[in-house]
Each structure stands twice: as structure tokens, then as C-alpha cells.
Amino acid sequence: MDGSNTSISRLFAWYRVDPADWDSIYAEQLPKVFNFLRYRVGPDDAEDLTARVFEKAWAGRRRYRHEIAAWGTWLLAIARNEAIDHLRKRRRHEPLESAAAIPATGATPEELAVDGENIDRLKRLLAALGDRERELIALKFGAGLTNREIATLVGLGESNVGTVLHRTIGALRSEWAKGDSR
């Protein structure tokens, strides 16, 4: 009987999340979720959507299955859905470019002007990307995920993710270099 109680305890351990455990999950995953959303929807809406993601995750924590995905993957799946819903409502896709608009501290006015020009240029290049490429860039550089984690999240093969990212970054570099030579 002790063995079955232990098995039952282990079986349901993942079902309930202790608030102390939730605090550590929140602290660990908050930057990834926020940065992903900042890349996808822009800094103005990322904070509200991040809060909504964690509210939904807390409310649905009993549906989480550790054998299917890690907490971070599950939370980013919720974040992706929130971003998609938000972008559908807005029918715009330019926020990825504005995520880079964080001014350097202690910079001279000239440096800030150059940074501003570079940010505007990057915005234009990113705006020309397809939605899939923009999402993969946001997951890679916003959420800081590995190609394997991205592949799991978006349902692509790991090598496919790597190839798309490699080609996308190569195309961005090429377009950037064209602008330098003008």
C-alpha cells in the first residue's frame, strides 16, 4: 500500500504546482516570454501580453503535462498563441523592428543618431521578412531558444529551423551590406 501511495503521489506531483515552485518558474521564464513578445508585438504591448500568458498558464496549470513539454516550451506556446491573436486583431506586423529601439546609455548625441539610423534601417529589413522568418528570429533572439526548442515549439525539424535561420540571417546581412556600399 505504501508503494501505491508513493506512485500516486508521484503521478499527481506534476498535476499541482506549489506556489513556491510557480514563483521559481515565473522568475526563470519571465524574461524569455517577455523578450519573445517584445520581438513579436513590440514593447508597448509585450508587458500586458506577458501578464496574460502567465495568468492563463496559472489558470490552466492542471492541464500542463511535463512528459510532453518543459515549462518554458509550454509557456512560449501560450505566448505564441497570444501574439498571433494580438497580431490578428491589429493586422500589423512591424513590432519586431521596434524591439531593437532601446537607446544605449551614456552614448553621445552623434552615437544616438547613428544608432537611430541603424535601428530604422534594421526595421525596414525585418519588415521585409515573411511571418515565419520573423517568428523564428523572435524565438531565437527574443526568447533565446535553441534551434531544438524552436523546432519543438513550431512543429518544424531542427535542421529546418537552423536552415531557415541561417538563410534569413544571411539575407539580412547581405541587404545590410548593400546599404553600406551605397
C-alpha positions in Angstrom: 0.0 0.0 0.0 2.9 2.4 0.7 4.2 1.8 -2.8 0.9 2.7 -4.4 0.6 5.9 -2.3 4.1 6.8 -3.4 3.2 6.1 -7.0 0.0 8.1 -6.7 1.9 11.0 -5.2 4.5 11.0 -8.0 1.8 10.6 -10.6 0.0 13.7 -9.4 3.1 15.7 -8.4 3.1 17.4 -11.8 -0.6 18.0 -11.7 -0.4 20.6 -8.9 2.1 23.4 -8.9 3.1 24.6 -5.5 3.0 28.4 -5.4 6.7 28.4 -4.4 7.5 26.3 -7.4 5.4 28.6 -9.6 7.4 31.6 -8.3 10.7 30.0 -9.5 9.1 29.0 -12.8 7.9 32.6 -13.2 11.2 34.1 -12.3 13.1 31.8 -14.7 10.7 32.1 -17.7 9.5 35.7 -17.4 12.5 37.2 -19.4 12.1 34.6 -22.2 8.4 35.2 -22.6 8.6 38.9 -22.3 11.5 39.2 -24.8 9.7 36.9 -27.3 6.6 39.0 -27.1 8.7 42.2 -27.3 10.1 41.0 -30.6 6.7 39.8 -31.9 4.3 42.6 -30.8 6.5 45.4 -29.7 7.5 46.8 -26.3 4.2 48.7 -25.8 2.0 45.5 -25.8 4.6 43.0 -24.6 4.1 43.7 -20.9 0.3 43.2 -21.0 0.5 40.1 -23.1 3.2 38.7 -20.8 0.9 39.1 -17.9 -1.9 37.5 -19.8 0.4 34.5 -20.7 1.2 33.9 -17.0 -2.4 34.4 -15.9 -3.5 31.8 -18.5 -0.7 29.4 -17.5 -1.6 29.7 -13.8 -5.3 29.1 -14.5 -4.5 26.2 -16.8 -1.6 24.7 -14.8 -3.6 21.5 -14.2 -3.5 20.9 -18.0 0.3 21.1 -18.1 1.9 17.8 -19.0 5.6 17.6 -18.1 6.1 14.5 -20.3 5.1 16.5 -23.4 7.0 19.7 -22.9 9.1 21.7 -20.4 7.5 24.6 -18.6 9.3 27.1 -20.8 8.1 25.4 -24.0 4.5 25.3 -22.7 4.7 29.0 -21.7 6.1 30.0 -25.0 3.4 28.1 -26.8 0.8 30.1 -24.9 2.8 33.3 -25.7 2.8 32.4 -29.4 -0.9 32.0 -29.4 -1.4 35.3 -27.6 0.9 37.0 -30.1 -0.9 35.5 -33.0 -4.3 36.6 -31.6 -3.0 40.0 -30.9 -1.5 40.5 -34.3 -4.6 39.2 -36.0 -6.6 41.9 -34.1 -4.1 44.6 -35.1 -3.4 43.3 -38.6 0.1 44.7 -38.4 3.5 43.1 -38.1 6.0 45.8 -37.6 6.7 45.5 -33.8 9.6 43.1 -34.3 11.6 46.1 -35.7 10.8 48.3 -32.7 12.1 45.8 -30.2 15.6 47.0 -31.1 14.8 50.6 -30.3 16.4 50.6 -26.9 18.9 53.5 -26.7 22.4 52.9 -25.4 23.1 54.5 -22.1 25.9 57.1 -21.9 26.0 57.5 -25.6 26.8 60.8 -27.3 24.2 62.5 -29.4 26.1 61.5 -32.5 26.2 57.9 -31.4 22.5 58.0 -30.7 21.8 59.5 -34.1 23.8 56.7 -35.8 22.1 54.1 -33.6 18.7 55.6 -34.6 19.6 55.4 -38.3 20.7 51.8 -37.9 17.6 50.8 -36.0 15.4 52.4 -38.7 17.4 50.5 -41.3 17.0 47.2 -39.4 13.3 47.9 -39.0 12.9 48.1 -42.8 14.9 44.9 -43.4 13.0 43.0 -40.8 9.7 44.3 -42.1 10.5 42.7 -45.5 10.8 39.2 -43.9 8.0 36.7 -44.1 6.0 36.0 -40.9 7.6 32.6 -40.4 11.1 34.1 -40.5 10.1 36.9 -38.2 8.7 34.4 -35.7 11.8 32.3 -35.8 14.0 35.4 -35.3 11.9 36.4 -32.3 12.1 32.9 -30.8 15.9 32.7 -31.4 16.9 36.2 -30.4 13.9 37.4 -28.3 13.3 34.3 -26.2 16.8 32.9 -26.6 15.7 29.5 -27.5 17.9 26.8 -29.1 17.0 25.5 -32.6 15.8 22.3 -31.0 13.5 24.2 -28.7 12.2 26.3 -31.5 11.6 23.2 -33.6 9.6 21.6 -30.9 7.5 24.7 -30.4 6.7 25.5 -34.0 6.5 21.9 -35.3 9.4 22.0 -37.8 12.5 19.9 -37.9 15.5 21.1 -36.0 17.6 21.2 -39.2 14.8 23.1 -41.0 14.8 25.7 -38.2 18.6 26.0 -38.5 18.4 26.3 -42.3 15.7 29.0 -42.2 17.5 31.0 -39.6 20.8 30.7 -41.4 19.3 31.8 -44.7 17.3 34.6 -43.0 20.3 36.0 -41.2 22.4 35.7 -44.3 19.8 37.6 -46.3 19.7 40.3 -43.6 23.5 40.6 -43.6 23.5 40.8 -47.4 20.9 43.5 -47.5 22.7 45.4 -44.7 26.0 45.2 -46.7 24.2 46.6 -49.8 23.1 49.6 -47.8 26.7 50.2 -46.6 28.0 50.2 -50.2 25.5 52.9 -51.4 
